[in-house]
Amino acid sequence: MANLDPPSVQPLYPGTVSQPSDLKGLYLSAELPANRGNSPWIAANFVTSLDGRIALDQGGGCRVPEGIANARDWRLFQELAARADCLITSGRYLRDLQTGSAQDVLPLGHEFDDLRAWRISQGLPPQPDVVVVSGGVDYTLPPDLTAQRRRVYLMVPQVVNEASLEVHCREGAKVLDRYPGQRVTGARLRQALAGAGYRRAYSVAGPQIAHTLMADGSLDTLFLTQRYRAIGGNPGTYETITEGDPLMPPAEFTLQWLYLDPAGGQHFLRLDSAAIASGKS
Ligand SMILES: NC(=O)c1ccc[n+]([C@@H]2O[C@H](COP(=O)([O-])OP(=O)(O)OC[C@H]3O[C@@H](n4cnc5c(N)ncnc54)[C@H](OP(=O)(O)O)[C@@H]3O)[C@@H](O)[C@H]2O)c1
């Protein structure tokens, strides 16, 4: 895995090529939308291979392949989490955590003391809250979350019976919303997040939640690290950044920044939805 040396990346866009920037702090100090009335800013982040893979099943379930995971991207992933009021995760991720096939506990990770300290200096709790999106309640909440005194909210289908929900509530979780059907829409999720008072939500989930958010224009910003490696994999064994019905119209984004990271063999993009890019939302 690459490390944080050399410490700089090269800004390529917007503007002309300028002085290298420090990788550490790049996303922590970036200007991000905050005051959008009663509508939280929702962002997602992925590291992908040249052939567009974000996860590969090499036995034991899909996970981010070692061929693309790296400390430089991981640092930026954690910095974005540090900026968030809450993280959006999935029922499947919690099941993967339980079986040991998930990448890590939810950020902020153990080794990021500086980011927890930064949050405290900003008047924020040390860890962002967690919102679990699922078509049921078939998952186990990691005890770490409540031990870290994070609020844990659940998006729950109306059909779920009270008894199975009660198990999670006894462990400290609260129901954020009970939605009709088996799949919540991005708009309903946004409304629920707004109801809880959140201003910035960060999806650390995968392609299905990204698709949910993109399908109705609820994904405001996509952060993308593209590593210059192709990793292959047969259909059914890998995942890409969205999974679901064709997006019609396509989810369209505007490039906001591009940093070249020669040491990591990758670049970092920020892409905003049209509404965010035009400042209308
Ligand atoms: N390379 C990267 O940067 C990156 C980033 C994130 C994730 N990943 C990888 O992507 C893979 C999948 O991650 P993931 O499972 O967290 O993400 P996901 O594919 O977005 O989430 C899948 C689960 O989320 C729930 N879900 C999704 N959309 C929903 C909706 N509209 N309404 C209700 N529930 C919904 C469902 O949970 P239930 O099954 O409980 O109903 C579903 O099984 C993992 O291998 C992970 O490592 C890679």
The ligand as an SDF file (V2000), in Angstrom:
LIG
                    3D

 48 52  0  0  0  0  0  0  0  0999 V2000
  -14.2740    1.1230   -3.5650 N   0  0  0  0  0  0  0  0  0  0  0  0
  -15.0110    1.9060   -2.8020 C   0  0  0  0  0  0  0  0  0  0  0  0
  -14.6840    3.0950   -2.6700 O   0  0  0  0  0  0  0  0  0  0  0  0
  -16.2210    1.3990   -2.0850 C   0  0  0  0  0  0  0  0  0  0  0  0
  -17.0250    2.2810   -1.3810 C   0  0  0  0  0  0  0  0  0  0  0  0
  -18.1720    1.7940   -0.7410 C   0  0  0  0  0  0  0  0  0  0  0  0
  -18.4710    0.4390   -0.8210 C   0  0  0  0  0  0  0  0  0  0  0  0
  -17.6510   -0.3830   -1.5280 N   0  0  0  0  0  0  0  0  0  0  0  0
  -17.9630   -1.8180   -1.6520 C   0  0  0  0  0  0  0  0  0  0  0  0
  -19.2450   -1.9640   -2.2000 O   0  0  0  0  0  0  0  0  0  0  0  0
  -19.8100   -3.1760   -1.7460 C   0  0  0  0  0  0  0  0  0  0  0  0
  -21.2400   -2.9490   -1.3040 C   0  0  0  0  0  0  0  0  0  0  0  0
  -21.2970   -2.0470   -0.2190 O   0  0  0  0  0  0  0  0  0  0  0  0
  -22.6290   -1.8160    0.6050 P   0  0  0  0  0  0  0  0  0  0  0  0
  -23.3160   -3.1100    0.8090 O   0  0  0  0  0  0  0  0  0  0  0  0
  -22.3000   -0.9720    1.7690 O   0  0  0  0  0  0  0  0  0  0  0  0
  -23.4480   -0.8650   -0.3330 O   0  0  0  0  0  0  0  0  0  0  0  0
  -24.7480   -0.9420   -1.2600 P   0  0  0  0  0  0  0  0  0  0  0  0
  -24.5200   -1.8790   -2.3720 O   0  0  0  0  0  0  0  0  0  0  0  0
  -25.0160    0.4490   -1.6260 O   0  0  0  0  0  0  0  0  0  0  0  0
  -25.8590   -1.3990   -0.2570 O   0  0  0  0  0  0  0  0  0  0  0  0
  -26.5560   -2.5850   -0.3890 C   0  0  0  0  0  0  0  0  0  0  0  0
  -27.5560   -2.7050    0.7120 C   0  0  0  0  0  0  0  0  0  0  0  0
  -28.1070   -1.4340    1.1010 O   0  0  0  0  0  0  0  0  0  0  0  0
  -29.4890   -1.5240    1.3480 C   0  0  0  0  0  0  0  0  0  0  0  0
  -30.1390   -0.6660    0.3490 N   0  0  0  0  0  0  0  0  0  0  0  0
  -29.6000   -0.1530   -0.7750 C   0  0  0  0  0  0  0  0  0  0  0  0
  -30.4590    0.6790   -1.3670 N   0  0  0  0  0  0  0  0  0  0  0  0
  -31.5570    0.7060   -0.5880 C   0  0  0  0  0  0  0  0  0  0  0  0
  -32.7920    1.3880   -0.6540 C   0  0  0  0  0  0  0  0  0  0  0  0
  -33.0660    2.2340   -1.6620 N   0  0  0  0  0  0  0  0  0  0  0  0
  -33.7140    1.1810    0.3150 N   0  0  0  0  0  0  0  0  0  0  0  0
  -33.4570    0.3300    1.3280 C   0  0  0  0  0  0  0  0  0  0  0  0
  -32.2970   -0.3410    1.4510 N   0  0  0  0  0  0  0  0  0  0  0  0
  -31.3570   -0.1510    0.5060 C   0  0  0  0  0  0  0  0  0  0  0  0
  -29.8410   -2.9840    1.1870 C   0  0  0  0  0  0  0  0  0  0  0  0
  -29.6930   -3.5360    2.4860 O   0  0  0  0  0  0  0  0  0  0  0  0
  -30.4890   -4.8320    2.9520 P   0  0  0  0  0  0  0  0  0  0  0  0
  -29.9190   -5.9500    2.1520 O   0  0  0  0  0  0  0  0  0  0  0  0
  -30.2230   -4.8950    4.4080 O   0  0  0  0  0  0  0  0  0  0  0  0
  -31.9280   -4.5910    2.6050 O   0  0  0  0  0  0  0  0  0  0  0  0
  -28.7580   -3.5080    0.2620 C   0  0  0  0  0  0  0  0  0  0  0  0
  -28.4650   -4.8640    0.4100 O   0  0  0  0  0  0  0  0  0  0  0  0
  -18.8930   -3.6890   -0.6470 C   0  0  0  0  0  0  0  0  0  0  0  0
  -18.1070   -4.7350   -1.1740 O   0  0  0  0  0  0  0  0  0  0  0  0
  -18.0300   -2.5160   -0.3240 C   0  0  0  0  0  0  0  0  0  0  0  0
  -16.7430   -2.8900    0.0950 O   0  0  0  0  0  0  0  0  0  0  0  0
  -16.5510    0.0670   -2.1730 C   0  0  0  0  0  0  0  0  0  0  0  0
  1  2  1  0
  2  3  2  0
  2  4  1  0
  4  5  1  0
  4 48  2  0
  5  6  2  0
  6  7  1  0
  7  8  2  0
  8  9  1  0
  8 48  1  0
  9 10  1  0
  9 46  1  0
 10 11  1  0
 11 12  1  0
 11 44  1  0
 12 13  1  0
 13 14  1  0
 14 15  2  0
 14 16  1  0
 14 17  1  0
 17 18  1  0
 18 19  2  0
 18 20  1  0
 18 21  1  0
 21 22  1  0
 22 23  1  0
 23 24  1  0
 23 42  1  0
 24 25  1  0
 25 26  1  0
 25 36  1  0
 26 27  1  0
 26 35  1  0
 27 28  2  0
 28 29  1  0
 29 30  1  0
 29 35  2  0
 30 31  1  0
 30 32  2  0
 32 33  1  0
 33 34  2  0
 34 35  1  0
 36 37  1  0
 36 42  1  0
 37 38  1  0
 38 39  2  0
 38 40  1  0
 38 41  1  0
 42 43  1  0
 44 45  1  0
 44 46  1  0
 46 47  1  0
M  CHG  2   8   1  16  -1
M  END
$$$$
